[in-house]
Amino acid sequence: MKQELVALTNQLLLKVAEAEEIYRQAREKEQTFDFYQDVKPYADEVKEMADKWNVLVSEWQKETKPKHISPLQIQNTHNNLLQISVHCHIPQSSKSRFIKHCHAAAFVLEQVKGEL
């Protein structure tokens, strides 16, 4: 379980960085995305990973009770990951809000990684 959680945490960190890059490029190029070709497959991929991570990290959190990671942080991170995966394809969305969600998700993922 621990190895899978580490792997998923690392993959999600990469997805956060990738989403930031998609968003940055989309804003620069004023790019639009097709919902069924671009947005949905990417969001579905992130959702599948985030759902697995949520289950594993929740079990791990209950067992080990890390000092700096609460169930609320885990739930918020899961929600942030889902939002990021969609909003990175919407360059018109608020840049500061998008970046805050990315940083919040990455921060908790890094904390989990550090505790493992």
Sequence and secondary structure as in RCSB ss.txt:
>XXXX:A:sequence
MKQELVALTNQLLLKVAEAEEIYRQAREKEQTFDFYQDVKPYADEVKEMADKWNVLVSEWQKETKPKHISPLQIQ
NTHNNLLQISVHCHIPQSSKSRFIKHCHAAAFVLEQVKGEL
>XXXX:A:secstr
 HHHHHHHHHHHHHHHHHHHHHHHHHHHHT    IIIIIHHHHHHHHHHHHHHHHHHHHHHHHH  TT  HHHHH
HHHHHHHHHHHHTT TTS HHHHHHHHHHHHHHHHHHHHH 
